[in-house]
Amino acid sequence: MASPLNSLAAAIQSLETISEEERALLLRHTDRLNKELDVLDFALKRTQKDKSIVVNILKATIEDLEKS
């Protein structure tokens, strides 16, 4: 996933005013944030899919009840 964090990581990589240890630390943090964003994105998509399924089931149930 292309994100602003990837741009931030590229900017950190190009900095000449920080030490290698600081650069590595900042890059680890951006990697960790990217992973957290991926997990949250997956959870959001899964929740939206589950919501859609529940809505469809409820609509079908309502239609069945109205027919009865």
PEJOUR-V83732 format. One record per helix or strand. SS is the DSSP state (H for helix, E for strand). FROM is the first residue (numbers start at 0). LEN is the number of residues. If there is no record, write none. Layout:
# PEJOUR-V83732
ss=SS from=FROM len=LEN
ss=SS from=FROM len=LEN
This chain:
# PEJOUR-V83732
ss=H from=3 len=11
ss=H from=19 len=48
